[in-house]
Amino acid sequence: MNRGRLTLSDWFDRHVKTSTIILCILTYQAYATPTITPFNPSVVPLPVDAEQLTSVGPKIECTPGTANAACTCSVTSLVPFEVFKMPPNAADPYVYYYGSQTLAAGTTYIVDVQCKDNNQGQAKSQILYVEVQANKPFTIRNYPSDSVSVDAQTTAVGGVVYTVDYDDPEKRAITSSMTQSPNQGLFSIGAGDGKIRVATDLRYATSSAYKLKVTATDGYNTINDFVVTVNLNNLNLPPSIDNLPLTFTVDETAPKDFEIIDMTVTDLTRYVNPMEPACTLTTPSDITKFKISGTKIAVAYDNALDYEVKSRYTFKCTLLDGYLFSDGNDVLTIVVNDINEPPKWSATQYYCNITEGVVGGASCSLGAKLTDPEGDSYTVTVSDPNFSYDIVTNSLQWAQNYDLEMTTVSEITTTLTATDSKGASSTASVQIHVYDLNDNKCQLSSSLLIYYVTESDDVKQLGSYSMIDDDLTSPNNDVHLEVAAVSPASTSNFINVTPTGEIFYTNLFTYDLSGTTFKTFVRCVDGGSPQLTSFSTVQVVFTAQTTTTVTTTTSTTTKSTTTTTKGMWDYTEFKVFFGLLMGLIGLLVLLLFIAVAYYCLKNICVRPVNPPQQQVQQYRPNPQRSFPPSEHSTLTRSDAPVNTRWENIAWKGDDVPGSLPKDHLYHYH
């Protein structure tokens, strides 16, 4: 198929599968050759860094050769160019750079532009020569340096202080950057517009002049040494601490609130009121030893400074007016002066719990720590003479015997005084509580209580013990009675001894128990630990009544009279005396037996043939004398006699004359 002509066969070939037959009447039109005005100039430059769709050369002037036709133009040569109609010249065709390859400076491209009427018929051509030219360098006005003056107090952040003026032949965009010295970040430059602006409040400025070094580039050429000097007028001046640096000497005994320094400050601009320095200690852990208030530094508390612990402190102080700090030489050095200090107690109050005791006995550890700052030797005295202090064990001990029952003082406050070898001293208080030892037994009112009960007695309280324990405090002095044993075993049926000491006759004795002694063995126990005890015996003697009946006969009545006679066994004194006498007699009998045995062993034991009759006589009671007590007693024959003036003499066999009873003879002294 020929360009510009459509034959019937061609049309049929394209639409052979179409089911609808279209009848077309084709007419053929002949196109003339258009007219192209030669390019003027015919040789045009193109920058080596030209971007895509960069317009090249003048407009294409084409006149159609056919009526009602339009010129259709294109580039036929193999070059990176093409003809377009593009804004802002959408109505006119121009040649545009339309390649992707990198342009090389010095290269000339021959661009063959051909035009046709309606893109039909014969073409007409014109040649445009495009020369690729190297990029031309841009320039900066006032290069290589310039300067500007600025008021540091009034120029606001964001204000433009200088504009870099660029001139680029290709009108390419210039990109800028900047460095500054001194570098406080006070200024910035717009990358695309070259404007230098205030980035930070100029009251922070510490220099009167700042050199700004500008670097600019168009992508091919670079200028990196253009310098703008910004001179600052009316600078903000930094504040100052007028009496620093300073070295100050203070005694280690300086008391609380002792003033070390009151700093004098100066600020001409006075942006901040009040002006208060900020001071930091080079050893932050020691800051609690000092009190900082406004411009003053003082000792925070008593004994805060200790030469033996630390002899020098360094404060670094700064003063800020809101923008600028004072210079870095505001240093306060505190030198601690060594003063002899007394020994130091680890606390001012200690507590001691100790039991009553003897010299060198009980002790209590106070947990105290006593040190002398200078390492001097020291002694410790106690204000209470009852105590002494052991500096090795840091304990109190008894210096005198102390019996709580004698003093009755259990709460004691005393003072410890530590004195070093140079005479410096310090004190600490001790609160002492003395505990009561269980060192006293329960004391009973008697070790033996004897009671007599007759048939006529009813059940009743016979008596009681009084009990006392000399210990001062409970439970050591809490006492009670316990029954340890009874004799005979039936005693507890009749006699009851209570824990509080009462003695009760609880059941009536029967007549057959007459003459029986009922014994209850008791012990008095205290509440201490270990428990201490004492013992006593309760004896209850049951004596039946002896009855004598006297009968008087009358015409109507018979009267009986009963008389009760009290025997010697009813007297406690007699029983005690009798017991001592029996013990003495027993000893004499023992000695006699030993003597007889000794002589018999010597074969000199001779029995007399005729014992002296005048020394032995049958006892006949004197009507004027009372019978010996044994005659009225219920004691058995084995009981010892109770009358000190009578003595049983018992003979057996031929030793007793036949006319005398052999079982009960008395020899009266």
C-alpha positions in Angstrom: 0.0 0.0 0.0 1.3 3.4 -1.1 1.4 6.3 1.5 -1.5 8.6 0.9 -3.5 6.1 -1.3 -5.9 3.3 -0.2 -6.8 0.8 -3.0 -9.8 -1.5 -2.9 -7.7 -4.5 -2.6 -5.9 -3.1 0.4 -9.2 -2.3 2.1 -10.5 -5.8 1.3 -7.4 -7.5 2.8 -7.8 -5.6 6.1 -11.5 -6.4 6.5 -11.8 -9.8 5.0 -13.3 -11.4 8.1 -15.9 -8.7 8.6 -19.4 -10.1 8.2 -20.8 -6.7 7.0 -20.1 -5.5 3.5 -19.4 -1.9 3.4 -19.5 -0.1 0.2 -17.0 2.7 0.0 -16.5 5.2 -2.6 -12.9 6.3 -2.5 -11.6 9.4 -4.1 -8.0 10.3 -4.6 -6.5 13.8 -3.8 -3.0 14.9 -4.9 -0.8 16.9 -2.3 1.7 19.6 -3.2 5.0 20.2 -1.6 5.1 22.7 1.3 7.6 25.5 1.7 10.1 25.6 4.7 11.9 28.8 5.5 15.6 28.2 6.2 16.6 28.3 9.9 18.0 31.6 11.0 20.4 31.1 12.5 21.1 27.7 11.1 23.7 26.9 13.8 22.5 27.0 17.4 24.2 26.1 20.7 23.1 23.5 23.2 24.6 23.4 26.7 26.3 20.2 27.5 24.0 19.8 30.6 20.8 20.4 28.7 17.8 18.7 30.1 15.3 16.6 28.3 12.8 18.6 26.1 15.1 21.6 25.9 14.0 23.8 22.9 16.7 24.1 20.2 16.8 26.8 17.5 14.1 29.1 16.1 10.5 28.1 15.3 10.0 26.0 12.2 8.5 28.2 9.5 6.4 25.9 7.2 3.8 26.9 4.5 1.5 24.1 3.2 1.5 23.7 -0.6 -2.0 22.3 -0.7 -5.1 24.2 0.1 -6.7 23.4 3.5 -3.7 21.3 4.4 -1.4 21.6 7.4 2.4 21.1 7.7 3.5 17.9 9.4 7.2 18.1 10.3 9.6 15.5 11.8 13.3 14.9 12.2 14.5 12.1 9.9 18.1 12.0 10.9 19.3 9.7 13.7 19.9 12.3 16.3 18.5 12.9 19.8 16.1 15.6 18.6 12.5 15.7 17.6 9.8 18.2 16.6 7.0 19.0 19.1 4.4 21.5 19.7 4.7 22.1 23.5 3.6 24.8 25.9 4.2 27.6 26.0 4.4 27.3 22.2 1.7 24.7 21.7 0.7 26.3 18.3 4.1 26.3 16.8 6.5 23.5 16.1 10.1 23.6 17.5 13.0 21.3 17.6 13.6 19.8 21.1 16.4 17.9 22.6 14.9 14.5 23.2 17.6 12.1 23.9 18.8 10.0 26.8 22.4 9.9 26.0 25.0 12.1 27.6 26.0 15.1 25.6 29.6 15.7 24.8 30.9 19.2 24.6 32.2 20.2 21.1 29.8 17.8 19.3 27.7 19.1 16.3 24.5 17.4 15.5 23.0 17.8 11.9 19.2 17.8 12.4 17.3 17.2 9.1 13.8 18.6 9.5 11.3 17.4 6.8 7.7 18.7 6.4 4.7 17.4 4.3 1.2 18.6 3.7 -0.9 16.5 6.1 2.0 14.2 6.1 1.2 13.3 2.5 2.9 13.9 -0.7 6.4 15.2 -1.4 8.5 16.3 1.7 10.5 19.5 2.0 13.7 19.6 4.2 15.8 22.2 6.1 19.0 21.5 8.0 19.7 22.8 11.6 23.1 22.5 13.0 23.2 22.0 16.8 26.6 22.5 18.5 27.0 21.1 22.1 28.8 23.7 24.2 30.6 23.5 27.5 28.9 25.0 30.6 29.9 28.5 31.3 30.9 29.4 34.9 28.6 31.6 37.0 29.9 34.7 39.0 29.2 36.2 42.5 29.0 39.9 42.9 31.6 41.4 45.2 33.6 38.2 45.0 35.9 37.2 46.8 34.6 38.8 50.0 32.1 41.2 51.5 31.0 42.4 54.9 27.9 43.6 56.7 27.2 45.1 60.2 24.3 43.9 62.4 22.9 45.0 65.7 23.0 42.0 68.0 20.4 43.3 70.4 17.6 44.1 67.9 18.0 41.8 64.9 15.4 39.1 65.2 15.7 35.4 64.5 15.0 34.8 60.8 16.0 38.2 59.7 18.1 38.4 56.5 21.5 39.9 57.1 23.0 39.3 53.6 22.1 38.0 50.1 24.6 36.3 47.9 24.1 37.7 44.3 24.8 35.1 41.5 25.1 35.5 37.7 24.9 32.4 35.6 24.9 32.6 31.8 22.8 29.6 31.4 20.4 30.8 34.2 20.8 27.6 35.9 19.8 27.2 39.6 22.6 27.8 42.0 22.8 25.7 45.2 24.5 27.3 48.2 25.9 26.1 51.6 27.9 27.8 54.3 30.3 27.4 57.2 30.8 29.9 60.0 33.6 30.8 62.4 33.3 30.9 65.4 30.7 28.2 64.9 27.8 29.0 67.3 25.1 28.2 64.8 24.0 31.8 64.7 23.5 32.0 60.9 22.1 29.9 58.1 22.0 30.3 54.3 19.1 29.4 52.0 20.3 26.6 49.7 18.3 27.9 46.7 18.1 31.7 47.3 21.5 32.5 48.8 20.0 34.5 51.6 21.9 34.5 54.9 19.6 34.7 57.9 19.8 34.8 61.7 19.3 31.3 63.0 19.8 31.9 66.7 19.2 34.9 68.9 22.3 37.0 68.5 22.4 37.7 72.2 24.0 34.3 72.5 26.9 35.7 70.4 30.3 35.7 72.2 32.3 37.3 69.3 32.0 40.7 67.6 32.7 39.3 64.1 31.7 36.0 62.4 33.2 34.9 59.1 30.8 33.1 56.8 32.4 31.0 54.0 29.9 30.4 51.2 30.1 27.5 48.7 27.9 27.7 45.5 27.6 25.4 42.5 25.5 25.1 39.4 26.2 21.4 39.1 29.2 21.9 36.8 31.1 24.9 38.3 31.7 25.6 42.0 32.8 28.6 44.0 33.8 27.7 47.5 35.8 30.7 48.9 33.4 33.6 49.0 33.6 35.1 52.5 31.0 37.3 54.1 32.1 38.9 57.4 29.2 39.8 59.8 30.2 42.4 62.3 28.0 42.4 65.4 27.3 45.7 67.2 25.8 46.2 70.6 26.8 42.8 71.8 25.3 41.2 74.9 28.1 41.0 77.5 28.4 37.9 79.7 27.8 38.2 83.5 30.6 37.8 86.0 31.2 36.6 89.6 33.6 39.3 90.8 35.0 37.5 93.9 35.9 34.2 92.2 38.2 32.4 91.8 39.0 32.1 95.6 40.6 29.8 98.0 39.0 29.8 101.4 40.2 28.0 104.6 37.7 26.8 107.2 38.2 24.9 110.4 36.8 21.4 110.5 34.8 22.4 113.6 32.9 25.0 111.7 29.3 24.9 112.9 26.1 24.7 111.0 25.3 27.8 108.8 28.9 29.0 108.9 29.2 31.2 105.8 32.0 30.4 103.5 31.3 32.9 100.7 28.7 35.4 99.5 29.4 35.8 95.8 29.3 39.2 94.2 27.7 39.2 90.7 27.7 41.7 87.8 25.5 41.8 84.7 25.2 45.0 82.6 22.3 43.9 80.6 20.2 42.2 83.3 18.0 39.9 81.3 17.4 37.7 84.4 16.6 38.8 87.9 17.7 37.8 90.4 21.1 36.7 89.2 22.0 33.5 91.1 25.1 31.5 90.4 24.9 27.8 89.7 27.6 25.9 91.7 28.5 22.3 91.4 30.9 20.3 93.5 33.6 18.2 91.8 32.7 15.4 94.2 28.9 15.3 94.0 28.5 12.9 96.9 29.8 15.6 99.3 27.2 18.2 98.3 25.1 17.5 101.4 27.8 19.0 103.6 27.1 22.4 102.1 24.1 24.6 101.8 23.8 26.8 98.7 21.3 29.6 98.9 21.3 32.3 96.2 24.8 33.8 96.2 25.8 32.2 99.5 27.6 28.9 100.3 27.6 27.8 104.0 28.2 24.7 106.1 25.1 22.5 106.1 25.3 21.0 109.6 27.5 20.6 112.6 30.5 18.3 112.1 29.9 18.3 108.4 33.6 18.9 107.7 36.2 16.4 108.8 39.9 16.9 108.0 40.6 13.2 108.4 37.9 12.3 105.9 38.5 15.0 103.3 40.6 18.1 103.5 39.7 19.9 100.2 36.6 20.7 98.2 36.3 22.4 94.9 33.2 24.3 93.6 32.8 25.3 90.0 30.3 28.2 89.6 28.6 29.7 86.6 26.3 32.7 86.1 23.8 32.8 83.3 22.0 36.0 82.2 19.6 34.0 80.1 21.9 33.8 77.1 25.5 33.9 78.1 27.5 32.2 81.0 30.2 33.8 83.0 33.7 32.6 82.2 34.8 29.2 83.2 37.3 30.4 85.8 34.7 30.9 88.6 36.2 28.3 91.0 35.9 28.2 94.8 38.4 26.0 96.6 37.6 25.2 100.3 40.6 24.0 102.4 39.6 22.3 105.7 41.9 23.2 108.6 42.8 20.3 111.0 41.5 20.8 114.5 42.0 18.3 117.3 38.7 16.6 117.7 37.4 14.4 120.5 36.7 10.7 120.1 33.5 10.1 118.2 30.7 7.9 119.3 28.7 6.1 116.6 25.5 7.3 118.3 24.5 9.7 121.0 22.1 7.3 122.8 22.7 3.6 123.6 20.6 1.0 125.4 21.7 -1.7 127.8 19.7 -4.7 129.3 21.6 -6.3 132.1 20.8 -8.6 135.0 21.7 -7.7 138.6 25.0 -9.2 139.6 28.4 -9.0 141.1 31.6 -7.2 140.1 32.9 -8.5 136.7 29.7 -10.6 136.3 26.9 -9.7 133.9 27.6 -7.3 131.1 25.8 -5.9 128.1 27.2 -5.0 124.7 26.2 -1.5 123.5 27.0 -2.1 119.9 28.9 1.2 120.1 31.8 2.2 117.9 34.2 4.7 119.3 36.9 6.2 117.1 39.3 9.2 117.4 39.6 11.2 114.2 43.3 11.8 114.7 44.0 8.3 115.9 44.8 9.4 119.4 44.5 7.0 122.4 41.5 7.6 124.6 39.8 6.4 127.8 36.2 6.0 128.7 34.6 6.8 132.1 31.1 6.1 133.3 29.2 8.6 135.5 27.4 5.9 137.5 30.0 4.2 139.8 28.1 0.9 139.6 29.4 0.4 136.1 32.6 0.3 134.1 33.2 0.4 130.3 35.3 -2.1 128.4 36.8 -0.3 125.4 37.8 -3.6 123.8 34.3 -5.2 123.7 32.4 -1.8 123.9 30.3 -3.2 126.7 29.1 -2.1 130.2 29.8 -4.4 133.2 29.2 -4.2 136.9 31.9 -2.3 138.8 30.1 -3.0 142.2 27.9 -5.7 143.5 24.3 -4.8 142.6 21.3 -6.4 144.3 18.0 -5.2 142.9 16.2 -6.2 146.1 18.4 -3.8 148.0 18.3 -0.8 145.7 14.9 -1.3 144.0 16.2 0.8 141.1 15.8 -1.0 137.8 16.0 2.0 135.4 19.3 3.8 135.3 20.6 6.6 133.0 24.3 7.1 132.8 26.8 9.0 130.7 29.8 7.7 128.9 32.7 10.2 128.5 35.5 9.5 126.0 38.6 11.6 126.4 41.6 11.5 124.1 45.2 12.0 125.0 45.0 15.7 124.2 42.1 16.3 126.5 39.3 16.5 124.0 36.2 14.6 125.1 32.7 13.6 123.9 29.8 12.0 125.6 27.0 9.5 124.9 24.0 8.6 127.0 23.1 5.0 128.1 19.6 3.9 129.2 20.1 0.9 131.4 17.4 -1.6 132.4 18.4 -4.0 135.2 16.6 -7.3 135.2 15.8 -9.1 138.4 17.6 -12.4 138.9 15.7 -15.2 140.6 18.2 -15.3 143.4 15.9 -15.6 146.5 14.0 -18.6 147.7 10.5 -18.5 148.9 10.5 -18.0 152.7 7.8 -19.7 154.8 6.7 -18.4 158.1 7.8 -21.7 159.8 9.6 -24.9 158.9 7.2 -26.9 161.1 3.6 -26.2 162.0 2.0 -28.5 164.6 -1.7 -28.5 165.3 -3.8 -30.6 167.8 -7.2 -31.9 166.9 -9.6 -33.6 169.3 -12.9 -35.5 168.9 -14.8 -32.4 169.8 -13.3 -30.3 167.0 -15.3 -29.8 163.8 -13.8 -29.4 160.4 -12.2 -26.0 160.2 -9.1 -24.0 159.1 -6.3 -24.9 161.3 -4.0 -22.1 160.3 -1.9 -20.8 157.4 1.5 -20.1 156.1 2.7 -16.7 155.3 5.0 -16.8 152.2 7.4 -14.2 150.9 10.0 -14.1 148.2 12.5 -11.2 148.4 13.0 -11.0 144.6 11.8 -7.6 143.4 9.8 -8.5 140.3 7.3 -11.0 139.0 7.4 -13.9 138.2 10.5 -14.3 140.4 8.5 -13.2 143.5 5.3 -15.1 142.6 5.1 -18.0 145.1 2.7 -20.8 145.8 2.7 -24.0 147.9 2.8 -27.5 146.6 2.2 -30.8 148.6 5.3 -32.9 148.1 4.3 -35.9 150.2 2.0 -37.0 153.1 2.4 -39.5 155.9 0.5 -41.7 156.5 -1.1 -41.9 153.0 -4.5 -41.2 154.5 -3.4 -37.7 155.6 -4.8 -36.1 152.5 -8.3 -37.4 153.4 -8.3 -35.2 156.4 -5.8 -32.4 155.9 -5.6 -30.0 152.9 -2.9 -27.4 152.3 -3.9 -24.9 149.6 -1.4 -23.3 147.1 -2.0 -20.0 148.9 -0.9 -21.5 152.3 -4.2 -22.2 154.1 -4.3 -25.4 156.2 -7.7 -27.0 156.5 -9.1 -29.9 158.7 -11.5 -31.3 156.0 -12.8 -34.6 157.4 -13.4 -35.8 161.0 -10.9 -38.2 162.5 -12.3 -41.5 163.7 -11.6 -42.6 167.3 -9.3 -45.4 166.2 -6.9 -42.8 164.8 -6.4 -41.2 168.2 -2.8 -40.6 169.0 -1.9 -40.5 165.2 0.3 -37.7 163.9 -0.6 -36.8 160.3 2.2 -35.1 158.4 2.0 -33.1 155.2 5.3 -32.2 153.6 5.0 -29.0 151.6 7.3 -27.0 149.3 7.1 -23.3 148.5 7.9 -22.7 144.8 8.6 -19.3 143.1 7.9 -18.4 139.5 11.4 -17.7 138.4 13.7 -19.7 136.2 15.2 -21.8 137.5 12.6 -22.3 140.2 13.8 -22.1 143.8 12.1 -24.0 146.6 12.0 -24.3 150.3 10.3 -27.0 152.5 8.2 -27.2 155.6 6.1 -29.8 157.4 2.6 -29.6 158.8 1.9 -32.0 161.6 -1.6 -32.6 162.9 -1.9 -34.7 166.1 -5.3 -36.3 166.8 -5.9 -36.8 170.5 -9.0 -38.6 171.7 -10.7 -37.3 174.8 -10.2 -39.0 178.3 -13.6 -39.2 180.1 -14.2 -39.5 183.9 -17.7 -40.2 185.0 -18.9 -39.0 188.4 -22.3 -40.3 189.4 -24.5 -38.6 192.0 -27.6 -40.4 193.1 -30.7 -38.5 193.8 -34.3 -39.3 193.9 -34.8 -38.4 190.3 -31.6 -37.8 188.4 -28.1 -39.1 187.7 -25.5 -36.4 186.7 -22.3 -37.3 184.8 -19.3 -35.0 184.6 -16.6 -35.3 181.9 -13.2 -33.8 182.6 -10.5 -33.5 180.0 -6.9 -33.4 181.2 -4.2 -31.8 178.9 -1.0 -33.9 178.8 2.6 -32.9 178.2 2.5 -34.1 174.6 0.1 -31.2 173.9 3.0 -28.8 174.4 5.3 -28.1 171.5 8.1 -27.0 173.8 8.0 -30.4 175.5 8.2 -32.3 172.2 11.2 -30.3 171.1 13.0 -30.8 174.5 12.1 -34.5 174.4 13.6 -34.9 171.0 16.9 -33.3 172.0 17.0 -35.5 175.1 16.4 -38.7 173.2 19.2 -37.8 170.8 21.6 -37.2 173.7 20.6 -40.5 175.3 21.0 -42.3 172.1 24.6 -40.9 171.7 25.4 -42.0 175.3 24.1 -45.5 174.7 26.1 -45.8 171.5 29.3 -44.8 173.5 28.4 -47.2 176.2 28.0 -50.0 173.7 31.3 -49.2 172.2 33.0 -49.2 175.6 31.4 -52.6 176.6 32.4 -54.1 173.3 35.9 -52.9 173.8 36.3 -54.3 177.3 34.7 -57.6 176.3 37.2 -58.0 173.6 39.9 -57.5 176.2 38.3 -60.5 178.2 37.6 -58.3 181.2 33.8 -58.3 180.8 32.5 -59.7 184.2 28.9 -60.0 185.1 28.3 -59.2 188.8 26.9 -62.2 190.8 24.9 -60.3 193.2 23.8 -56.9 191.9 23.3 -54.4 194.7 19.7 -54.8 195.8 19.5 -51.4 197.4 19.8 -49.7 194.0 16.8 -51.4 192.4 13.3 -51.1 193.7 9.9 -51.6 192.2 8.3 -48.3 191.3 5.4 -47.3 193.3 3.8 -44.0 192.3 3.8 -41.3 195.0 0.3 -40.3 195.6 1.5 -36.7 195.7 3.4 -37.0 192.4 1.8 -37.3 189.0 2.4 -40.3 187.0 5.3 -40.1 184.5 3.8 -39.0 181.2 4.5 -42.3 179.6 1.9 -43.8 181.9 -0.8 -41.6 180.3 0.5 -41.7 176.8 -0.7 -43.7 174.0 2.9 -44.3 173.0 3.9 -47.9 172.6 6.5 -49.6 174.7 9.1 -49.0 172.1 8.7 -45.2 172.5 11.4 -43.5 174.5 10.5 -42.0 177.8 9.6 -38.3 177.8 10.4 -37.4 181.4 13.9 -36.2 181.9 14.0 -37.4 185.4 13.1 -41.0 184.7 15.0 -43.6 182.8 13.8 -46.9 181.5 16.0 -49.8 182.6 15.1 -53.1 181.0 16.7 -56.3 182.2 16.1 -59.7 181.1 16.5 -63.2 182.7 18.3 -63.4 186.0 19.3 -59.8 186.1 15.9 -58.9 187.7 14.9 -60.3 191.1 12.0 -62.7 190.9 9.9 -60.5 193.0 10.0 -57.6 190.4 8.2 -57.3 187.0 10.7 -58.0 184.3 9.3 -55.6 181.7 8.8 -52.2 183.3 11.1 -51.0 186.1 12.2 -47.5 186.8 15.3 -46.2 188.5 14.7 -42.8 190.1 17.6 -40.4 190.3 
